[in-house]
Amino acid sequence: MAQRLEGKVAIITGGGIGIGAAIAAGFIAEGARVLISGRNAQRLEGFAATQPAESIAYFAGDITKPEDAEAMVDAAIERFGALHVLVNNAGIDPAGTVTEIPIEQWQQILDTNLNGAFLMTRFSIPRMIASGGGSIINVASLAGFRSIPAMPAYSATKAGLLGFTQACALDFGPRGIRVNMISPGATATDMLKNQMKPLAESQGTDVEGALGILTRFCPIPRAARPEEMAPAAIFFASDESAYITGQNLLIDGGASIVDPNGASTSSLGAGWGGKK
């Protein structure tokens, strides 16, 4: 049976670690050739060394710089001869309320999480059209739909990706470009694990224990593994989703359907989820 992404060329930003690396590995396993990008050349090189050399390339650069974003697209074309898929995955998440976060950091989060996706999309679409069409997958977050304390910049950028996704889907569907979005919930990346350290310390537990606290009211009461994001990205990149565009898929273990106040105060809360 043919691999689902055989013959396709993809760019994955933030592709050297976490969800980006998991998606890259999944794409390659399905027959794609992939260029991963990020700012840390050593990290990119290390991940690339784990994959078949003929199927992967990497580009160290900054997606907030137009010249770097355009160069990433050029590098994929030069190496693999076409471009069919873009995964806008790169993101940062410094915390701080609107009165606490430095203005420069607010701007940096917007530049990386939202403007970076804009620049990569801007330079990729003409190359995708020349390649016969393509699929763009924006990686957002449950935080774009459910607020996280002291993270207004991250939440705003992830919410903004939904409008951006739908606008691009509308504008470029007639040109053969589909644009969709996946929104992970709590996923056990290094980024999230670092965020969990203060909670772990305050509760006298370790990071795994903190992740358990974070997800205790989810229908699937655990953090996701990064590789559990790959199947949805593969689906959106493949021809199996040829009539799907402008959509968002929450991959959150059901977190978005839960009222945490109700779950914690319900008379059945002590035994909820079969935890007896």
C-alpha positions as a printed NumPy array, in Angstrom:
array([[  0.   ,   0.   ,   0.   ],
       [  1.302,   3.451,  -0.918],
       [  2.391,   5.736,   1.874],
       [ -0.042,   8.586,   2.467],
       [  2.472,  11.39 ,   1.891],
       [  4.547,   9.763,  -0.832],
       [  5.895,  12.4  ,  -3.226],
       [  5.04 ,  15.354,  -0.974],
       [  7.522,  17.954,   0.272],
       [  6.894,  19.697,   3.586],
       [  8.34 ,  22.486,   5.709],
       [  7.861,  22.224,   9.475],
       [  8.843,  25.218,  11.592],
       [ 10.044,  24.487,  15.096],
       [ 10.772,  21.038,  13.728],
       [ 13.727,  20.036,  15.859],
       [ 11.924,  19.29 ,  19.104],
       [  8.571,  18.449,  20.656],
       [  5.454,  18.444,  18.503],
       [  7.331,  19.686,  15.439],
       [  9.845,  16.847,  15.58 ],
       [  7.066,  14.309,  16.138],
       [  5.19 ,  15.595,  13.088],
       [  8.385,  15.548,  11.023],
       [  9.067,  11.92 ,  11.957],
       [  5.48 ,  11.003,  11.152],
       [  5.614,  12.722,   7.772],
       [  8.845,  10.978,   6.838],
       [  7.439,   7.609,   7.885],
       [  4.55 ,   8.278,   5.485],
       [  6.896,   8.994,   2.577],
       [  7.305,  12.782,   2.681],
       [ 10.527,  14.688,   2.329],
       [ 10.797,  17.335,   4.999],
       [ 12.707,  20.515,   5.732],
       [ 12.67 ,  21.398,   9.424],
       [ 13.524,  24.881,  10.633],
       [ 14.304,  26.604,  13.904],
       [ 16.801,  28.918,  15.518],
       [ 18.927,  26.223,  17.154],
       [ 21.132,  24.639,  14.476],
       [ 22.54 ,  22.02 ,  16.84 ],
       [ 19.08 ,  20.833,  17.832],
       [ 17.97 ,  20.644,  14.205],
       [ 21.091,  18.74 ,  13.201],
       [ 20.634,  16.314,  16.088],
       [ 17.079,  15.457,  15.128],
       [ 17.903,  15.286,  11.41 ],
       [ 20.567,  12.674,  12.215],
       [ 17.814,  10.349,  13.468],
       [ 16.009,  10.368,  10.119],
       [ 16.868,   9.005,   6.646],
       [ 19.315,  11.479,   5.096],
       [ 17.536,  11.517,   1.746],
       [ 14.247,  12.533,   3.383],
       [ 15.259,  15.44 ,   5.608],
       [ 16.98 ,  18.798,   5.487],
       [ 17.221,  21.57 ,   8.016],
       [ 17.504,  25.34 ,   7.974],
       [ 18.592,  27.394,  10.968],
       [ 16.843,  30.74 ,  10.879],
       [ 14.305,  33.063,  12.461],
       [ 10.748,  33.01 ,  11.089],
       [ 10.134,  36.534,  12.415],
       [ 12.568,  37.84 ,   9.78 ],
       [ 11.106,  38.014,   6.263],
       [ 14.459,  37.233,   4.656],
       [ 14.858,  34.073,   6.762],
       [ 11.305,  32.901,   6.133],
       [ 11.718,  33.317,   2.39 ],
       [ 15.095,  31.568,   2.515],
       [ 13.523,  28.561,   4.274],
       [ 11.041,  28.171,   1.45 ],
       [ 13.787,  28.587,  -1.151],
       [ 15.903,  25.957,   0.631],
       [ 13.072,  23.393,   0.505],
       [ 12.57 ,  24.012,  -3.213],
       [ 16.286,  23.825,  -3.905],
       [ 16.706,  20.567,  -1.987],
       [ 13.52 ,  18.729,  -2.939],
       [ 12.196,  20.498,  -6.055],
       [  8.678,  21.399,  -4.878],
       [  6.57 ,  22.397,  -1.893],
       [  3.231,  20.839,  -0.965],
       [  2.85 ,  21.163,   2.813],
       [  3.644,  23.825,   5.419],
       [  3.284,  23.197,   9.144],
       [  3.42 ,  26.438,  11.124],
       [  4.423,  24.939,  14.453],
       [  7.08 ,  27.271,  15.916],
       [  5.957,  29.12 ,  19.013],
       [  7.019,  30.568,  22.353],
       [  5.025,  31.029,  25.562],
       [  6.503,  33.413,  28.154],
       [  4.013,  34.22 ,  30.901],
       [  2.905,  37.501,  32.463],
       [ -0.34 ,  39.436,  32.765],
       [ -0.861,  42.513,  30.587],
       [  0.465,  44.721,  33.386],
       [  3.489,  42.511,  34.057],
       [  4.808,  41.268,  30.737],
       [  7.506,  43.517,  29.228],
       [  6.236,  45.244,  26.105],
       [  9.193,  43.899,  24.142],
       [  8.307,  40.343,  25.164],
       [  4.661,  40.817,  24.197],
       [  5.84 ,  41.87 ,  20.75 ],
       [  8.249,  38.93 ,  20.53 ],
       [  5.44 ,  36.447,  21.216],
       [  3.236,  38.042,  18.56 ],
       [  6.123,  38.098,  16.093],
       [  6.925,  34.42 ,  16.612],
       [  3.517,  32.826,  17.04 ],
       [  1.433,  34.88 ,  14.625],
       [  3.635,  36.989,  12.358],
       [  5.953,  34.031,  11.809],
       [  3.015,  31.981,  10.532],
       [  2.021,  34.891,   8.291],
       [  5.484,  35.201,   6.765],
       [  5.922,  31.479,   6.171],
       [  2.456,  31.271,   4.62 ],
       [  3.06 ,  34.333,   2.46 ],
       [  6.216,  32.907,   0.93 ],
       [  4.963,  29.312,   0.709],
       [  1.666,  29.789,  -1.102],
       [  3.092,  30.853,  -4.492],
       [  5.461,  27.868,  -4.444],
       [  2.605,  25.538,  -3.508],
       [  0.483,  26.839,  -6.358],
       [  3.408,  26.256,  -8.725],
       [  3.685,  22.709,  -7.329],
       [  0.037,  21.969,  -8.104],
       [ -1.573,  22.848,  -4.771],
       [ -0.888,  22.293,  -1.12 ],
       [ -1.921,  22.061,   2.487],
       [ -1.07 ,  24.442,   5.326],
       [ -1.445,  23.249,   8.914],
       [ -1.3  ,  25.803,  11.703],
       [ -0.508,  24.46 ,  15.159],
       [ -2.446,  26.477,  17.719],
       [ -3.444,  25.458,  21.253],
       [ -6.375,  24.838,  23.535],
       [ -5.179,  28.124,  25.099],
       [ -6.644,  29.902,  22.068],
       [-10.125,  28.84 ,  23.234],
       [ -9.778,  28.458,  27.01 ],
       [ -7.883,  31.075,  28.983],
       [ -4.695,  30.289,  30.882],
       [ -3.829,  32.564,  33.822],
       [ -1.111,  35.123,  33.101],
       [ -0.651,  34.126,  29.457],
       [ -2.548,  36.766,  27.447],
       [  0.019,  37.055,  24.659],
       [  0.221,  33.31 ,  24.025],
       [ -3.563,  32.951,  24.202],
       [ -4.134,  35.914,  21.883],
       [ -1.756,  34.61 ,  19.247],
       [ -3.239,  31.114,  19.29 ],
       [ -6.756,  32.531,  19.049],
       [ -5.556,  34.749,  16.207],
       [ -4.387,  31.706,  14.277],
       [ -8.001,  30.569,  13.898],
       [ -9.012,  33.744,  12.072],
       [ -5.826,  33.585,  10.02 ],
       [ -6.502,  29.939,   9.125],
       [-10.039,  30.624,   7.986],
       [ -9.101,  33.751,   6.022],
       [ -6.345,  31.928,   4.119],
       [ -8.626,  28.95 ,   3.477],
       [-11.212,  31.295,   1.986],
       [ -8.786,  33.25 ,  -0.148],
       [ -6.747,  30.402,  -1.575],
       [ -9.104,  27.424,  -1.749],
       [ -9.845,  28.213,  -5.409],
       [ -6.093,  28.038,  -6.078],
       [ -5.765,  24.54 ,  -4.648],
       [ -4.502,  25.513,  -1.185],
       [ -6.188,  24.033,   1.876],
       [ -5.568,  25.575,   5.314],
       [ -6.479,  23.851,   8.573],
       [ -5.469,  24.004,  12.218],
       [ -4.8  ,  21.604,  15.063],
       [ -5.069,  22.726,  18.675],
       [ -3.23 ,  20.517,  21.17 ],
       [ -4.163,  20.438,  24.809],
       [ -1.625,  19.611,  27.509],
       [  1.221,  17.869,  25.696],
       [  4.316,  16.594,  27.475],
       [  6.857,  18.647,  25.56 ],
       [  9.925,  20.174,  27.154],
       [  8.125,  23.531,  27.009],
       [  5.209,  22.299,  29.109],
       [  7.411,  20.338,  31.491],
       [  9.373,  23.503,  32.239],
       [  6.111,  25.306,  32.943],
       [  5.14 ,  22.583,  35.399],
       [  8.178,  22.992,  37.637],
       [  6.708,  25.768,  39.844],
       [  3.486,  23.773,  40.303],
       [  5.475,  20.642,  41.112],
       [  7.502,  22.507,  43.731],
       [  4.457,  24.113,  45.313],
       [  2.678,  20.754,  45.583],
       [  5.683,  18.766,  46.762],
       [  5.742,  16.532,  43.709],
       [  7.708,  16.062,  40.502],
       [  6.89 ,  17.197,  36.963],
       [  4.947,  14.023,  36.215],
       [  2.906,  14.591,  39.342],
       [  2.233,  18.169,  38.26 ],
       [  1.058,  16.964,  34.848],
       [ -1.303,  14.634,  36.693],
       [ -2.728,  17.579,  38.63 ],
       [ -3.081,  19.562,  35.398],
       [ -5.073,  16.86 ,  33.626],
       [ -6.948,  15.249,  36.529],
       [-10.393,  16.354,  35.287],
       [ -9.857,  15.488,  31.611],
       [-11.893,  12.585,  30.219],
       [ -8.514,  11.177,  29.196],
       [ -6.683,  12.102,  32.411],
       [ -3.106,  12.436,  31.228],
       [ -0.942,  14.709,  29.111],
       [ -0.635,  13.841,  25.446],
       [  2.584,  12.557,  23.963],
       [  4.021,  14.76 ,  21.184],
       [  3.716,  11.901,  18.702],
       [ -0.044,  11.844,  19.298],
       [ -0.277,  15.12 ,  17.368],
       [  1.278,  13.615,  14.236],
       [ -1.695,  11.585,  12.913],
       [ -3.926,  14.656,  12.625],
       [ -1.191,  16.585,  10.819],
       [ -0.636,  13.633,   8.469],
       [ -4.367,  13.522,   7.736],
       [ -4.531,  17.24 ,   6.929],
       [ -1.384,  16.984,   4.786],
       [ -2.66 ,  13.996,   2.833],
       [ -5.177,  13.676,   0.031],
       [ -7.515,  11.965,   2.509],
       [ -8.587,  15.468,   3.619],
       [ -8.904,  16.838,   0.067],
       [-12.348,  18.355,   0.77 ],
       [-11.542,  19.773,   4.209],
       [-10.363,  23.339,   4.718],
       [-10.751,  26.145,   7.245],
       [-11.215,  23.7  ,  10.115],
       [ -9.758,  23.334,  13.594],
       [ -9.257,  20.013,  15.356],
       [ -8.896,  20.043,  19.141],
       [ -6.553,  17.28 ,  20.323],
       [ -6.988,  17.798,  24.038],
       [ -8.109,  14.586,  25.695],
       [-11.543,  16.135,  26.046],
       [-10.323,  19.019,  28.218],
       [-12.428,  21.534,  26.308],
       [-15.703,  19.842,  27.278],
       [-15.067,  19.919,  31.044],
       [-16.215,  22.502,  33.565],
       [-13.34 ,  22.193,  36.063],
       [-15.329,  23.9  ,  38.813],
       [-18.156,  21.457,  38.367],
       [-15.799,  18.508,  38.157],
       [-14.084,  19.475,  41.403],
       [-17.236,  20.298,  43.4  ],
       [-19.718,  17.74 ,  42.076],
       [-21.105,  15.322,  44.643],
       [-19.829,  12.566,  42.386],
       [-16.441,  14.191,  41.941],
       [-14.643,  11.891,  44.361],
       [-15.453,   8.856,  42.271],
       [-15.62 ,  10.5  ,  38.866],
       [-13.831,   8.736,  36.068],
       [-13.737,   5.436,  37.883],
       [-11.075,   6.648,  40.326],
       [-12.221,   4.59 ,  43.286]])
